[in-house]
Amino acid sequence: MLYLSSILDLFNGEVVAYSIADKQDTAFVLDTLRQLPNLPGTILHSDQGSVYTSQAYQEAVKEKGITMSMSRKGTPADNAPIESFHSTLKSETFYLEGLTSTTTAIVEQVVRDYITYYNSIRIQTKLNNQSPIDYRQLAA
């Protein structure tokens, strides 16, 4: 079992930070958060999992100048964008290929490759048929 911690920019749907680990603990999500630059005025949304409500995570978010937003209890629809991305990742990689048994290294490489593809190549209708990176660059 592997876990993916990812942060999605809702402006263009780009995965801006992610970590893969074999356990879901505070260090795991802190690794993802550390990949972000300081972003004063930014809102970071998550569910109310213990890793996100931990004191260490809350302090790290504040140190980056980020405002924390959390889903209401029992409302997974609040996290629809990231849940949709994770579903798309699984559907377009592991389920499509019918992978049922593989190695940790292969899974990690598939996820890294997919995120690169998703951000830079995979077009999205909601982005005027552009990839997230192309859309961001044109908006700048």
Buried (B, 14 or more C-beta within 10 A) or exposed (E): EEBBBBBBBEEBBBBBBBBBBEEBEBEBBBBBBEEBEEBEEBEBBBBEEEBBBBEEBEEBBEEBEBEBEBBEEEEEEBBEEBEEBBEEBBEBBBEEEEEEEEEEEEBBEBBEEBBEBBBEEBEBEEBEEBBBBBBBEEEE
